[in-house]
Amino acid sequence: KGLEKVKEAFKNYGFEFIESYGNFISFDSKIDSDLSFDFFLKKGIILRSLKVYEMPNHLRVSIGLDEEMTAFIKVLEEYKKAL
């Protein structure tokens, strides 16, 4: 349920993502992932960079509880506005 909720948010906010069937999903943050990581971290959301996989703008988010995914989506919306 959380994965579908996040996929829908990515679509709504115009973020490309890598299709996933596991407990995490990766998305293109549209800028250097170090900057994106810092934005989310300051809001209490910890993501993982995919720079090691030569994907400099991508971040990975783990799928958690419904309230955690709601918090992530709220910050994703703020992030979109800040771009």
Buried (B, 14 or more C-beta within 10 A) or exposed (E): EBBEBBBEBBEEBEBEBEEBEEEBBBBBBBEEBEEBBEBBEEBEBEBBBBBEEEBBBBBBBBBEEEEBBEBBBEBBEEBBEEE
